[in-house]
Amino acid sequence: MILQHVEADPALRGRGAAGRLMEGLLELARDRELKITPVCSYAVAYIQRHPEYHDLLEQPNGLSPKPPVDKPRAGPLGSSPRPTRPDHLP
């Protein structure tokens, strides 16, 4: 199971919602005998603080955030890059 992004609604921040979500996800992974790969920095930090979940890691040293996947970059000022048109089309 890849933990790519964990985020709490702004109204719930500071109330432990993200921690409860992580606990539930990790217990679900344990119940289903799944291994996890934390990608999100919050997920990595949570697991670092909770060694009782280290046995769930896909890789023993899997506690560093993974680099983001390269996505196509937007053009100037956040606009999408313009597609190129083949010469034979009007």
DATA-V466099 format. One record per backbone hydrogen bond with DSSP energy under -0.5 kcal/mol. NH is the residue of the N-H (numbers start at 1). CO is the residue of the C=O. E is the energy in kcal/mol with one decimal. If there is no record, write none. Layout:
nh=NH co=CO e=E
nh=NH co=CO e=E
This chain:
nh=3 co=1 e=-0.6
nh=3 co=37 e=-2.1
nh=4 co=2 e=-1.2
nh=12 co=9 e=-2.4
nh=13 co=9 e=-0.9
nh=13 co=10 e=-0.7
nh=15 co=12 e=-1.6
nh=17 co=12 e=-0.7
nh=20 co=16 e=-2.2
nh=21 co=17 e=-2.3
nh=22 co=18 e=-2.5
nh=23 co=19 e=-2.6
nh=24 co=20 e=-2.4
nh=25 co=21 e=-2.7
nh=26 co=22 e=-2.8
nh=27 co=23 e=-2.4
nh=28 co=24 e=-2.2
nh=29 co=25 e=-2.5
nh=30 co=26 e=-2.3
nh=31 co=27 e=-2.8
nh=32 co=28 e=-2.1
nh=33 co=30 e=-1.4
nh=34 co=29 e=-3.2
nh=36 co=56 e=-3.1
nh=37 co=1 e=-2.5
nh=39 co=3 e=-2.9
nh=40 co=3 e=-2.2
nh=44 co=40 e=-2.3
nh=45 co=41 e=-2.5
nh=46 co=42 e=-2.8
nh=47 co=43 e=-2.3
nh=48 co=44 e=-2.2
nh=49 co=45 e=-1.8
nh=50 co=46 e=-0.8
nh=53 co=50 e=-2.1
nh=54 co=51 e=-1.7
nh=56 co=53 e=-2.0
nh=57 co=54 e=-1.5
nh=58 co=36 e=-3.4
nh=62 co=59 e=-2.3
nh=63 co=61 e=-0.6
nh=75 co=79 e=-3.9
nh=78 co=75 e=-1.2
nh=79 co=76 e=-1.8
nh=89 co=86 e=-1.7
